[in-house]
Amino acid sequence: MVVRFTGLIDHMLPAGEPPKFTFAPDTPVPQTRNFFVACPDDLLPKTDRSMQSPHFNAAASTLADVMIETAPAHGMTAKTGVSGAEPGRLYFLARSPIFHFPDWVEVELVLPEKGGDISFCLFAQSVYGLDDIQQNEKRTRAWIADVTKLMHGK
């Protein structure tokens, strides 16, 4: 007989609310090592836990749809009804496979000022712990690779 405590663990380790990160070069980043950031170069905060996000010649709705579609393959579920959610922001909750530790992933779509390509800023942070052993970075890089593959096919 196998007993699963997944639902119980999820209640014991509540995710709370997302951090609502501000994307700008002068934004202070957490002192902990439990986050990862992806942004276009001009919005990227100063940290070694970051990467430049890709640009796509597509509509914002297409990019949002592809992100939502590919998120489950990376252990994330899209969350709606986040209090204080802003237009153009997507929220995902990731949970580690074994112990179900929660990580929030926030995405802000970055629309071009005129013409040009759409991009996004992303902030992924563990809810618990001071070091995520680069799990947010690994998940983010793999997810962005899948999103990029699909976006180039559209």
N, C-alpha and C positions, 0 to 999 in steps of 0.2 A: 504494500500500500504506500502511495506517495501522498504526502500532505504538503500543500502549497500555502505559503504565508504571504504571497505577493501583495494581496489587498491589505493585509494587516501591516506589513512593512511600509507600504505607501502611506498609511495613516500615521504610523509612528515617525515617519520622516516627511513631514509636510513640506511642500515646496514654497509656501508663502506667496508673496507677490514678486514679479520680476524687478530687477534693479533699476530699470528706467534710466539707462546710461545716456549721457549727452555725448554726441559724436562731434569732436572738434580737436584740433591739434594741441590746444592748451588744456584739455580736460585731464584732471589728475586720474591716474589709474590706481586700482587697489594695490596695497602693499603686499598682499598675499600672492601666491603663485597659482591661483585657482581660476584663471580666466584666459580668454584669447579674444583678440579683436581683428576684424577685417574691415577695411574701408578704402575708398579711393585715396590716393596719396595726399591730397590737399585737406582731407578730414581726419587722417590717421593720427591718433594720440601717440605721444612718444613713449614707446615701450618695445622691448625685445620679444614680447609675446603678441606678435601681430603679423599681418600680411596685407598686401594690397589686394583689394577685391577687383574682380573682372568687370568689364563693361559689355553691354549687349545692345544690339540694334533691335529693340523690341518694345512692346508696350509694357507698362508697369504691371498690368493685370496678368500678362503672360509670364513674367518673371515670378510674380507672387504664386501663380498656379503651379509652376514647375517646382518652386521651393516647397510648397505644401505637399505636392505629389511625391517628391523624393525624400522628404523628412522621415517617414516611417522606416525606410531602409537603413537609417542611421540612428534608430532608437528614439526618435522624436515624434511627438504629437503636437499638432497645431492647437493653440489655445485661443478661444474666443471669449469675450466677456471679461477681459482683464480690466480691472478698475483703473480709470484714468488713461486708458489706451488712446493713443493719438492716431489720426489718419495717416496711412502710409507706413504703419508699423505692424509687423507680424511677430507673434510670440509663440515659442515652442518650448515644450518641457521634455527634457531628456532624462532618462533614468538609467543608471548603470545596470548591466545585465544581472548580476548576482544579488547585490544588496539593495538595489533600487535607490541609490543616492540620487537626489534630484539636481539637475543643472538647468538653469534658464538660458535660453537662446533668444535674443532680441534682434530683429532685423528692421532696419529703416531703409526704405527705398529712396534712392537719391535720383531725383528727376533732373534731366539736363535743363539748364537755364533757357537755352534755345537750341533747337536741333540736337545733334549729338546722341550719345548713347546713355542708356539707363545703367545705373550701378546700385550698390547697396552698402550699408554699413552693418556690421554684425558684432554683437557682444555676447559671448558665451561665458557663464560663470557658474561654478559649483555653489550650491546653497550651503553645504557643510564642508568643513575642512579648510586648511590653509594652503594645500598643494594638491593639485589634481593629477599629478604625474603625467602632464601633457595630454590628458584625455580630451579636454575641450579643443585643443589644437588639432589633434588627430581626427576627431569627428568633424570639425569645421573644414579642414582641408579635403577630406574624403567627400563630404557633402557638396562643397563648392565644385569639386571635380565632376561629380554627377550632374549638378545643375548646369555647369558649363557645357558638358556633352549634350545634354538635352536641348539647351538653348541654341546651340549651334546647328542642331538638327531641325529647328522650327523655322 
